Amino acid sequence: MNYLSHFQRYKLRYEVSALFAYFLINATVLATSVIMEKSRVYDELPFSLWEPFVWEYSSGFSSLLLFPAIVYLLEKYPFQWQHIKRSILFYLVISVLFSLSHVGLMVGMREIAYALASRDYDFGQVGFELIYEYRKDLWSFIFFVIVIKGYQFIVAQLQGEANPIAQGEDNSDKPAMNLDRLLVKKLGKEFIINIEDVEWLESSGNYVNLHINQRIYPIRSTLTALSKQLSERGFCRIHRSHAIRLDMVESITPQASGDSEVKLKNGKTLMLSRRYKDSFKREFT
């Protein structure tokens, strides 16, 4: 398995790990910076040593919790350059909601931490502090949007995206059931893959990953829709998360739970859930 295929397989794990590492490192640097800056001015710190870490970690963890919502926002309501004024206004409103949510989560975490230390947390004058926090949160929101879109662009260029030939070439209204070959655009190049070469399908959010000889090609669709479109081409759904090409099956091993393990000729083992077992058996009768 090459590096790109490995990354695609464990993409979510890498993304979560990278986000967690970023917010942890950033919060630690900011907390220690507060301590060092105050140490220059005061002979004795005007706060307990643990307090800056509570301040920064609560802020960082709150942003981490809200990060998936920003990803969803960009997917559901992408920025529309043809309606730029409306998009800017919409995203400004969202940035205010982001800031309020961030402050609410952050203050809640600090209240809990201070209560555990038998201390009271003072947020300050609410109006002033909300404006103060929004200044920072607006920039954080813009930064997150840029990072997310930049990351998605780079990943899309590296792994490519598959589209039916008919849609890729002439945008015709040819039904999806005529899906036969796919056009993949990758790193400025275009090449064709045949549906009959696909070994199995894997659900991945708004995409379905097509697995071909240890390579992965995403196509924008749901597994339910795509597996139905490909049913007449020898594909069968065996789990809520994946479907297989029937002539790739090497063996089936029943499990005590009622599920079964399906081993493919390429060595891949997938789970056949009880929900799809009957429809799977019908394909072989």
Phi, psi and chi 1 to 4 in degrees:
 res  aa     phi    psi   chi1   chi2   chi3   chi4
   1 MET       -  126.1 -179.5 -179.7  -66.1      -
   2 ASN   -77.1  173.3   58.2   35.3      -      -
   3 TYR   -63.1  -39.5  -69.9  117.3      -      -
   4 LEU   -66.0  -43.9  179.0   57.0      -      -
   5 SER   -63.8  -38.9  -63.5      -      -      -
   6 HIS   -63.2  -43.1  178.8   81.5      -      -
   7 PHE   -63.6  -43.8  169.3   75.6      -      -
   8 GLN   -62.2  -37.7  -70.9  175.0  -51.7      -
   9 ARG   -67.0  -38.4 -177.2  175.8 -179.6 -179.5
  10 TYR  -113.7   30.3  -59.7  103.7      -      -
  11 LYS   -55.5  -47.5 -176.7  168.5  173.2  -76.1
  12 LEU   -63.0  -40.3 -179.0   60.3      -      -
  13 ARG   -62.4  -44.0  -63.7 -177.1 -172.2  179.2
  14 TYR   -64.2  -41.1  -78.8  119.6      -      -
  15 GLU   -65.0  -46.3  -69.6  170.1  -15.4      -
  16 VAL   -64.2  -42.7  171.6      -      -      -
  17 SER   -63.1  -42.7  -62.2      -      -      -
  18 ALA   -64.9  -42.8      -      -      -      -
  19 LEU   -63.2  -47.1  -81.9  175.0      -      -
  20 PHE   -61.5  -43.5 -174.2   82.3      -      -
  21 ALA   -63.0  -42.6      -      -      -      -
  22 TYR   -60.6  -52.1  167.1   76.1      -      -
  23 PHE   -66.1  -35.4  -75.7  110.2      -      -
  24 LEU   -66.8  -47.6  178.2   63.4      -      -
  25 ILE   -65.4  -44.3  -66.3  171.7      -      -
  26 ASN   -61.7  -44.6 -173.8   61.1      -      -
  27 ALA   -65.8  -37.6      -      -      -      -
  28 THR   -66.2  -42.6  -58.7      -      -      -
  29 VAL   -62.9  -43.9  170.0      -      -      -
  30 LEU   -65.8  -40.5  -68.4  174.8      -      -
  31 ALA   -64.6  -46.4      -      -      -      -
  32 THR   -68.0  -30.5   52.4      -      -      -
  33 SER   -65.2  -41.0  -64.7      -      -      -
  34 VAL   -60.0  -44.7  170.6      -      -      -
  35 ILE   -63.2  -44.9  -65.2  172.7      -      -
  36 MET   -66.7  -39.9  -66.1  174.0   69.2      -
  37 GLU   -66.8  -41.8  -71.2  171.1    1.7      -
  38 LYS   -69.0  -30.9  -66.1  -61.6 -178.5 -177.9
  39 SER   -66.1  -26.9  -62.6      -      -      -
  40 ARG   -70.8  -29.5  -66.7  175.2  178.4  174.7
  41 VAL   -95.9  -39.9  179.4      -      -      -
  42 TYR  -110.3  143.9  -60.5   96.0      -      -
  43 ASP   -70.1  -32.2  -66.3  -28.9      -      -
  44 GLU  -130.9  132.5 -177.2  177.2   -9.3      -
  45 LEU   -59.7  135.4  -69.3  175.5      -      -
  46 PRO   -79.1   13.3   30.3  -35.0      -      -
  47 PHE  -150.9  164.6   46.0   72.8      -      -
  48 SER   -71.4  152.4  -61.2      -      -      -
  49 LEU   -62.4  -28.4 -164.9   60.6      -      -
  50 TRP   -79.6  -18.1   55.5  -93.1      -      -
  51 GLU   -62.7  -46.5  -70.6 -175.1   84.1      -
  52 PRO   -58.7  -32.4  -25.7   36.2      -      -
  53 PHE   -69.9  -36.5  -69.3   95.7      -      -
  54 VAL   -65.3  -43.8  169.7      -      -      -
  55 TRP   -59.8  -49.3  -57.8  -22.8      -      -
  56 GLU   -78.5  -38.8  -60.2  -57.7  -22.9      -
  57 TYR   -67.2  -37.9  -75.2  168.1      -      -
  58 SER   -65.1  -38.3   61.7      -      -      -
  59 SER   -67.0  -46.5  177.4      -      -      -
  60 GLY   -65.3  -43.0      -      -      -      -
  61 PHE   -68.3  -34.0 -169.9   60.7      -      -
  62 SER   -64.3  -42.3  -62.2      -      -      -
  63 SER   -63.8  -38.7  -64.4      -      -      -
  64 LEU   -62.3  -40.5 -176.9   62.2      -      -
  65 LEU   -66.2  -32.4  -69.5  176.0      -      -
  66 LEU   -86.9  -12.6  -66.4  170.6      -      -
  67 PHE   -58.1  -45.4 -161.6   87.7      -      -
  68 PRO   -59.3  -31.5  -24.9   35.5      -      -
  69 ALA   -66.2  -35.1      -      -      -      -
  70 ILE   -68.8  -40.7  -59.3  176.9      -      -
  71 VAL   -60.2  -44.3  176.0      -      -      -
  72 TYR   -63.4  -41.3  173.5   80.8      -      -
  73 LEU   -59.0  -46.6  168.0   75.0      -      -
  74 LEU   -66.4  -31.0  -67.2  174.3      -      -
  75 GLU   -76.2  -42.4 -177.8   69.5   27.8      -
  76 LYS   -80.5  -38.6 -168.6   71.8  174.0  178.7
  77 TYR  -130.6   72.9  -53.8  102.3      -      -
  78 PRO   -63.5  152.8   24.3  -34.0      -      -
  79 PHE   -65.0  127.8 -166.6   93.2      -      -
  80 GLN  -108.4  109.1  -62.0 -179.8  -11.1      -
  81 TRP   -68.3  -26.7  -68.0  100.9      -      -
  82 GLN   -72.6  -16.5   63.7  -89.3   31.3      -
  83 HIS  -127.5   57.6  -56.5  -67.6      -      -
  84 ILE   -63.4  -40.4 -173.0  169.2      -      -
  85 LYS   -64.1  -43.6  -68.2 -177.4  179.2  179.0
  86 ARG   -64.7  -40.2 -175.6 -168.9  -53.6  170.7
  87 SER   -66.7  -41.8  -69.0      -      -      -
  88 ILE   -62.5  -44.7  -70.0  175.5      -      -
  89 LEU   -61.8  -44.3  178.9   60.0      -      -
  90 PHE   -60.7  -46.2  175.1   76.5      -      -
  91 TYR   -70.3  -30.0  -86.3   74.5      -      -
  92 LEU   -65.6  -42.0  -80.8  176.0      -      -
  93 VAL   -61.9  -43.6  172.0      -      -      -
  94 ILE   -63.1  -36.4  -64.6  -60.7      -      -
  95 SER   -64.7  -35.1   71.2      -      -      -
  96 VAL   -66.5  -43.6  173.1      -      -      -
  97 LEU   -64.3  -38.0  -64.8  177.0      -      -
  98 PHE   -61.2  -45.1  168.3   78.2      -      -
  99 SER   -64.5  -44.5 -178.3      -      -      -
 100 LEU   -62.8  -41.1  -68.2  174.2      -      -
 101 SER   -66.0  -41.8  -59.5      -      -      -
 102 HIS   -62.0  -46.1  175.6 -108.2      -      -
 103 VAL   -64.9  -42.7  171.0      -      -      -
 104 GLY   -59.9  -47.4      -      -      -      -
 105 LEU   -64.9  -43.3  -71.1  169.0      -      -
 106 MET   -62.6  -48.5  178.0 -179.5   69.2      -
 107 VAL   -65.2  -38.9  171.7      -      -      -
 108 GLY   -60.2  -43.5      -      -      -      -
 109 MET   -65.1  -39.5  -66.7  178.5 -170.9      -
 110 ARG   -68.1  -38.6  -67.4  177.0 -177.2  178.8
 111 GLU   -60.2  -42.3  -68.7  -78.3    3.0      -
 112 ILE   -65.7  -45.2  -66.9  173.1      -      -
 113 ALA   -62.2  -43.3      -      -      -      -
 114 TYR   -68.9  -35.9  -86.5   72.8      -      -
 115 ALA   -64.0  -38.6      -      -      -      -
 116 LEU   -66.2  -26.4  -68.4  174.2      -      -
 117 ALA   -93.9    9.9      -      -      -      -
 118 SER    58.2   41.0  -59.7      -      -      -
 119 ARG  -127.4  161.3  -64.2  -88.9  -60.7  -83.4
 120 ASP  -103.8  135.9  -68.4  -34.2      -      -
 121 TYR   -97.8  130.0  174.0   70.2      -      -
 122 ASP  -111.0  109.8 -179.2   16.7      -      -
 123 PHE   -73.0  -23.3  180.0   60.8      -      -
 124 GLY   100.0 -164.8      -      -      -      -
 125 GLN   -70.9  118.7  -63.4 -179.6   -4.4      -
 126 VAL   -56.4  -50.0  176.3      -      -      -
 127 GLY   -58.9  -49.8      -      -      -      -
 128 PHE   -62.7  -43.8  176.0   82.7      -      -
 129 GLU   -67.8  -36.1  -67.0  -62.2  -24.6      -
 130 LEU   -64.5  -41.0  -72.7  177.4      -      -
 131 ILE   -65.8  -42.2  -65.5  174.7      -      -
 132 TYR   -60.0  -45.3  174.2   79.0      -      -
 133 GLU   -70.0  -35.7  -68.2  -64.9  -24.3      -
 134 TYR   -64.1  -36.4  179.6   68.6      -      -
 135 ARG   -54.7  -44.1  -70.0  167.3   53.4 -106.9
 136 LYS   -76.2  -41.1  -62.4 -172.4  -64.2  179.9
 137 ASP   -67.6  -32.4  -72.4  -20.4      -      -
 138 LEU   -62.3  -45.4  176.2   59.7      -      -
 139 TRP   -65.8  -40.4  170.4 -117.7      -      -
 140 SER   -61.2  -41.7  -64.1      -      -      -
 141 PHE   -62.3  -47.3  179.9   77.8      -      -
 142 ILE   -61.8  -42.8  -65.1  173.1      -      -
 143 PHE   -61.6  -44.0  173.7   72.1      -      -
 144 PHE   -62.7  -41.8  -67.0  157.5      -      -
 145 VAL   -62.1  -44.2  169.0      -      -      -
 146 ILE   -64.0  -44.3  -66.8  173.1      -      -
 147 VAL   -63.8  -44.9  167.9      -      -      -
 148 ILE   -62.3  -48.5  -68.4  168.8      -      -
 149 LYS   -67.1  -38.7  -63.3  -55.7  -67.1 -176.8
 150 GLY   -64.0  -43.5      -      -      -      -
 151 TYR   -63.5  -44.6  168.1   74.7      -      -
 152 GLN   -63.3  -37.4  -69.3  176.0  -20.3      -
 153 PHE   -65.0  -45.1  174.7   78.2      -      -
 154 ILE   -64.1  -45.2  -67.8  172.5      -      -
 155 VAL   -62.9  -41.8  170.0      -      -      -
 156 ALA   -62.1  -37.3      -      -      -      -
 157 GLN   -69.6  -36.1  -68.5  -60.7  -53.3      -
 158 LEU   -74.6  -44.6  -70.6  174.1      -      -
 159 GLN   -95.2  -16.7   67.9 -177.9   10.8      -
 160 GLY    74.5  172.5      -      -      -      -
 161 GLU  -141.1  130.4 -177.6  174.4  -28.8      -
 162 ALA   -87.6  141.6      -      -      -      -
 163 ASN  -140.2  145.8  -70.3  -72.7      -      -
 164 PRO   -56.0  141.2  -25.0   34.4      -      -
 165 ILE   -54.2  -43.0  -67.5  -72.3      -      -
 166 ALA   -59.4  -42.5      -      -      -      -
 167 GLN   -74.2  -34.7  -63.9  176.9   19.6      -
 168 GLY   -73.2  -26.8      -      -      -      -
 169 GLU   -99.7  -49.5  -69.3 -177.2  -18.5      -
 170 ASP  -128.8    5.6   56.4   18.2      -      -
 171 ASN    52.6   36.0  -67.6  -41.2      -      -
 172 SER   -72.9  171.6   66.9      -      -      -
 173 ASP   -95.4   27.7  -65.3  -33.1      -      -
 174 LYS   -61.6  130.5 -162.7  173.7 -177.0  179.8
 175 PRO   -58.4  149.2  -22.6   33.6      -      -
 176 ALA   -63.4  -23.2      -      -      -      -
 177 MET   -64.2  -18.2  -76.2  -60.5  -67.7      -
 178 ASN   -85.6    9.4  -69.1  -30.6      -      -
 179 LEU   -55.7  122.7 -174.3   67.7      -      -
 180 ASP  -136.7  -51.6 -174.1   26.5      -      -
 181 ARG  -125.1  154.6  -64.6 -176.6  -60.2  167.1
 182 LEU  -122.0  142.8  -59.6  174.0      -      -
 183 LEU  -100.6  123.3  179.5   68.5      -      -
 184 VAL  -111.0  126.0  176.9      -      -      -
 185 LYS  -104.8  121.4  -63.6 -178.5  178.9 -179.0
 186 LYS  -147.5  121.5 -176.9  175.7  179.3  179.1
 187 LEU    52.2   42.6  -63.9  176.6      -      -
 188 GLY    80.1    2.8      -      -      -      -
 189 LYS  -115.6  159.4  -62.6 -179.2  179.4  179.6
 190 GLU  -126.0  137.1  -63.8 -178.7   -7.5      -
 191 PHE  -149.4  163.6   57.6   96.7      -      -
 192 ILE  -109.4  138.8  -65.8  172.3      -      -
 193 ILE  -122.2  145.4   60.4  174.2      -      -
 194 ASN   -94.1  138.2  -64.3  -45.1      -      -
 195 ILE   -58.3  -33.7  -75.1  -64.1      -      -
 196 GLU   -67.6  -12.8   61.9 -175.0   17.0      -
 197 ASP   -89.3  -11.9  -66.4  -30.2      -      -
 198 VAL   -70.7  130.3  176.5      -      -      -
 199 GLU   -91.1  -42.6  -62.3  164.7  -10.2      -
 200 TRP  -158.7  162.6   62.6  -73.7      -      -
 201 LEU  -116.5  143.9  -46.1  173.5      -      -
 202 GLU  -134.6  127.1  178.4 -174.4   24.6      -
 203 SER   -69.8  137.3  177.0      -      -      -
 204 SER  -148.9   79.8  179.1      -      -      -
 205 GLY    65.1 -123.0      -      -      -      -
 206 ASN   -84.6    5.4  -65.2  -36.4      -      -
 207 TYR  -122.6  164.2  -73.4   82.8      -      -
 208 VAL  -122.1  126.5  174.9      -      -      -
 209 ASN   -85.2  124.9  -71.0  -29.1      -      -
 210 LEU   -94.1  121.6  -49.4  177.3      -      -
 211 HIS   -99.3  119.6  -69.4 -101.3      -      -
 212 ILE  -134.8  109.5  -54.9  174.4      -      -
 213 ASN    50.2   52.8 -167.8   25.3      -      -
 214 GLN    66.3   13.1  -65.3 -170.3  -19.3      -
 215 ARG  -111.7  152.5  -65.3 -176.1 -179.9  -85.1
 216 ILE  -123.6  129.6  -59.6  174.0      -      -
 217 TYR  -125.2  114.1  -57.3   97.0      -      -
 218 PRO   -79.1  142.8   28.4  -33.0      -      -
 219 ILE  -130.4  135.9 -178.2  171.4      -      -
 220 ARG   -74.0  106.2 -176.9  177.3  -73.3  -87.2
 221 SER  -174.1  173.3  179.4      -      -      -
 222 THR  -101.5  154.7   63.1      -      -      -
 223 LEU   -64.1  -35.5 -176.4   59.1      -      -
 224 THR   -60.3  -48.9  -61.8      -      -      -
 225 ALA   -67.1  -45.7      -      -      -      -
 226 LEU   -69.3  -39.9 -170.5   59.5      -      -
 227 SER   -64.8  -33.8   58.6      -      -      -
 228 LYS   -68.0  -40.8  -73.8 -179.0  178.7  178.7
 229 GLN   -64.3  -31.6  -66.9  170.3   12.1      -
 230 LEU   -99.8    4.1  -62.3  178.1      -      -
 231 SER   -60.2  -36.2   60.1      -      -      -
 232 GLU   -77.0   -6.1  -65.3 -176.2   -1.4      -
 233 ARG  -105.2   19.3  -71.3  174.9  170.6   78.7
 234 GLY    89.0   18.5      -      -      -      -
 235 PHE  -102.9  147.5  -74.5   82.2      -      -
 236 CYS  -143.5  133.9  179.3      -      -      -
 237 ARG   -79.3  133.0 -171.5  168.7 -175.4  177.2
 238 ILE  -122.9   -3.0   62.5  172.1      -      -
 239 HIS  -161.1  160.0 -168.8  -87.6      -      -
 240 ARG   -63.8  -19.1   63.0 -178.0  178.6   85.1
 241 SER  -108.6  -10.2  -60.9      -      -      -
 242 HIS  -155.3  159.6   45.9 -104.2      -      -
 243 ALA  -134.7  161.4      -      -      -      -
 244 ILE  -133.3  160.9   60.1  171.5      -      -
 245 ARG   -87.3  124.3 -158.2  176.8   82.7 -136.0
 246 LEU   -60.0  -36.4  -66.9  171.0      -      -
 247 ASP   -76.4    3.5   60.2    7.4      -      -
 248 MET   -92.0   -6.9  -79.0  -66.1  -63.9      -
 249 VAL   -72.1  129.0  175.9      -      -      -
 250 GLU  -103.1  -42.9  179.9  177.3  -72.6      -
 251 SER  -156.8  159.3   64.4      -      -      -
 252 ILE  -129.0  126.7  -55.7  170.8      -      -
 253 THR  -120.0  110.9  -54.0      -      -      -
 254 PRO   -63.9  147.2  -20.3   33.2      -      -
 255 GLN  -114.2  157.8  -56.2  -68.5  -53.4      -
 256 ALA   -61.7  -26.6      -      -      -      -
 257 SER   -72.7  -13.2   62.8      -      -      -
 258 GLY   103.2  -17.9      -      -      -      -
 259 ASP   -80.4  177.0  -63.2  -27.0      -      -
 260 SER  -140.5  156.3  -61.6      -      -      -
 261 GLU  -101.1  130.3  -77.9 -172.4   -7.8      -
 262 VAL  -109.3  120.0  177.1      -      -      -
 263 LYS  -100.3  128.0 -176.1  177.5 -179.2 -179.6
 264 LEU   -91.1  164.5  -55.4 -176.1      -      -
 265 LYS   -66.0  -20.1  -66.8  177.0 -179.0  178.4
 266 ASN   -86.0    2.6   59.5    9.7      -      -
 267 GLY    95.0   -9.6      -      -      -      -
 268 LYS   -72.4  135.8  178.3   67.3  178.0  178.5
 269 THR  -113.5  127.3  -60.3      -      -      -
 270 LEU  -125.2  158.1  -61.3  170.1      -      -
 271 MET   -92.1  131.2 -172.8   62.3   65.3      -
 272 LEU   -99.6  109.1  167.6   60.6      -      -
 273 SER   -81.1  156.4   67.2      -      -      -
 274 ARG   -58.3  -32.4  -71.8  170.9  -69.9  179.2
 275 ARG   -60.1  -34.4  176.1 -177.4  175.6 -174.9
 276 TYR  -106.4    5.8  -62.6   97.1      -      -
 277 LYS   -65.0  -43.5 -176.0  171.6  -69.3 -172.9
 278 ASP   -63.3  -45.6  -69.9  -19.9      -      -
 279 SER   -66.8  -32.4   59.1      -      -      -
 280 PHE   -66.6  -43.5  177.9   72.5      -      -
 281 LYS   -64.3  -36.7  -71.9 -178.8  178.3  178.4
 282 ARG   -61.8  -27.0  -75.8 -164.3  -64.2  -90.7
 283 GLU   -67.9  -19.2  -64.0  -66.5  -24.4      -
 284 PHE  -105.6    5.4  -69.2   94.1      -      -
 285 THR  -103.3      -   57.9      -      -      -
